[in-house]
Amino acid sequence: MSRGKLIVMSAVSGAGKPTLQGRVLKKFPNLQYSVSATTRAPRPGEIDGVHYHFLTRDEFRKMIDEDGLVEWMEVHNNFYGTPKKFLEEKLEEGKDLLLDLDVFGKLNFDKIYPEGIGIFVTVPDMATLEKRLRARGTNTEEDLRLRLKNAEEELSTAKSRGKYEHWLVNDDLDRADAELTRIIAEATGREPIGG
């Protein structure tokens, strides 16, 4: 059995990455979402072990101390990281993995897994991003400003230091979905269901 492939998606907050991920995961039976660990509180509808492994700060620090994470970062005042054991087990089983990492997490991830294919999802402009974040209705004004500031920094870092083979502007969901499907089919050598 051949080792699985790694697909790493990064995006500015509000670019529609979770929606795109949900669509492509349905099209590729061998593609599995790599569930990250985080200390942030679950959003409505999020399930522990499905969307994230929701941990306390002490539990997360213990994983850091025990070298149990491939990469980890503090983002928006919360910790996020990729559990090492889960990743290696799935790759050895031949599963292709879809990871959701911020730009800075991917820089660290690439030191260990440089073979991962990077896809950066963005929006046409910052005005569109602000509109999408406001439409969520889940952010305070302070949080909104922090996310917009972080988005500018993430874009700059992704362009100057990131390893992203593909840049995807999500200005039309169906078009972005089709492009992402094509990229994943190419990267994994697998045809999507119905394709």
Secondary structure, DSSP 8 states (H G I E B T S, - for coil): -----EEEEEE-TTS-HHHHHHHHHHH-TTEEE---EE-S---TT--BTTTBEE--HHHHHHHHHTT-EEEEEEETTEEEEEEHHHHHHHHHTT-EEEEE--HHHHHHHHHH-TT-EEEEEE-S-HHHHHHHHHHH----HHHHHHHHHHHHHHHHHHHHT---SEEEE-SSHHHHHHHHHHHHHHHHT---TT-
